[in-house]
Amino acid sequence: MKLHEILQFSAAAIPIIAFIWQFAEMKNQLYKYIDSTVNSRDYRINELEKNLAVHKEIYEERKDFVDYQLNGLGEAINHKFNRCMDEIKALKVDLNQSQQEIKNLKK
């Protein structure tokens, strides 16, 4: 090969090599962008899962608290009702005894 042919070949090869180099750089930048996007998406998904777990725990705690309070109120109402019924029964017995004593006094 003559020097002239070598120079021509080099002059033709340099732009091709530069194009390949630039293409490889663009490919690397594209992969970096995809990785950063995937990492960002994964981070957001993890944050959303954490927030969802926290809100689920808060909901369950509130639900348990409300159930506990409602159950406690129901028990308190039943207790008061039973005490009231016992008092009414005692008053009926006393009233019957008083009526019996009044009838006995009238005789």
Secondary structure in CASP SS format (residue, H / E / C, confidence):
PFRMAT SS
TARGET T0000
AUTHOR 0000-0000-0000
METHOD secondary structure of the structure
MODEL  1
M C 1.00
K C 1.00
L H 1.00
H H 1.00
E H 1.00
I H 1.00
L H 1.00
Q H 1.00
F H 1.00
S H 1.00
A H 1.00
A H 1.00
A H 1.00
I H 1.00
P H 1.00
I H 1.00
I H 1.00
A H 1.00
F H 1.00
I H 1.00
W H 1.00
Q H 1.00
F H 1.00
A H 1.00
E H 1.00
M H 1.00
K H 1.00
N H 1.00
Q H 1.00
L H 1.00
Y H 1.00
K H 1.00
Y H 1.00
I H 1.00
D H 1.00
S H 1.00
T H 1.00
V H 1.00
N H 1.00
S H 1.00
R H 1.00
D H 1.00
Y H 1.00
R H 1.00
I H 1.00
N H 1.00
E H 1.00
L H 1.00
E H 1.00
K H 1.00
N H 1.00
L H 1.00
A H 1.00
V H 1.00
H H 1.00
K H 1.00
E H 1.00
I H 1.00
Y H 1.00
E H 1.00
E H 1.00
R H 1.00
K H 1.00
D H 1.00
F H 1.00
V H 1.00
D H 1.00
Y H 1.00
Q H 1.00
L H 1.00
N H 1.00
G H 1.00
L H 1.00
G H 1.00
E H 1.00
A H 1.00
I H 1.00
N H 1.00
H H 1.00
K H 1.00
F H 1.00
N H 1.00
R H 1.00
C H 1.00
M H 1.00
D H 1.00
E H 1.00
I H 1.00
K H 1.00
A H 1.00
L H 1.00
K H 1.00
V H 1.00
D H 1.00
L H 1.00
N H 1.00
Q H 1.00
S H 1.00
Q H 1.00
Q H 1.00
E H 1.00
I H 1.00
K H 1.00
N H 1.00
L H 1.00
K H 1.00
K C 1.00
END
